[in-house]
């Protein structure tokens, strides 16, 4: 899903929620090269020490541990593979 499609899907979700008098919470993360040279374990420890809510620490840890990538070349998608820090 591209950025435009994601934005339209988000807008539709918000519109539906508002029409039902509900609410939504949205978090937007741009992880492109985010903290790519930082020790992830140290970063997570600092987040915990700084009283960052546990659920948020858990989400960040999950993202770092479960990131994957797919290579698209010559009109074909390769098999996804897990990313790991070099």
ZIBELZI-V118000 format. One record per residue. N is the residue number from 1. RES is the residue in one letter. OMEGA is omega in whole degrees, 0 to 359 (none if undefined). Layout:
n-><N & N>
res-><RES & RES>
omega-><OMEGA & OMEGA>
This chain:
n-><1 & 2 & 3 & 4 & 5 & 6 & 7 & 8 & 9 & 10 & 11 & 12 & 13 & 14 & 15 & 16 & 17 & 18 & 19 & 20 & 21 & 22 & 23 & 24 & 25 & 26 & 27 & 28 & 29 & 30 & 31 & 32 & 33 & 34 & 35 & 36 & 37 & 38 & 39 & 40 & 41 & 42 & 43 & 44 & 45 & 46 & 47 & 48 & 49 & 50 & 51 & 52 & 53 & 54 & 55 & 56 & 57 & 58 & 59 & 60 & 61 & 62 & 63 & 64 & 65 & 66 & 67 & 68 & 69 & 70 & 71 & 72 & 73 & 74 & 75 & 76 & 77 & 78 & 79 & 80 & 81 & 82 & 83 & 84 & 85 & 86>
res-><X & X & X & X & X & X & X & X & X & X & X & X & X & X & X & X & X & X & X & X & X & X & X & X & X & X & X & X & X & X & X & X & X & X & X & X & X & X & X & X & X & X & X & X & X & X & X & X & X & X & X & X & X & X & X & X & X & X & X & X & X & X & X & X & X & X & X & X & X & X & X & X & X & X & X & X & X & X & X & X & X & X & X & X & X & X>
omega-><178 & 182 & 181 & 180 & 179 & 179 & 178 & 178 & 178 & 180 & 180 & 179 & 179 & 180 & 178 & 181 & 180 & 180 & 178 & 181 & 177 & 177 & 179 & 172 & 181 & 176 & 179 & 180 & 173 & 185 & 179 & 181 & 179 & 178 & 184 & 179 & 182 & 174 & 185 & 178 & 179 & 179 & 180 & 178 & 179 & 177 & 179 & 179 & 181 & 177 & 173 & 182 & 183 & 180 & 179 & 176 & 181 & 179 & 180 & 179 & 180 & 180 & 180 & 183 & 187 & 179 & 177 & 184 & 174 & 179 & 177 & 181 & 179 & 177 & 180 & 178 & 176 & 178 & 177 & 176 & 181 & 175 & 175 & 181 & 181 & none>
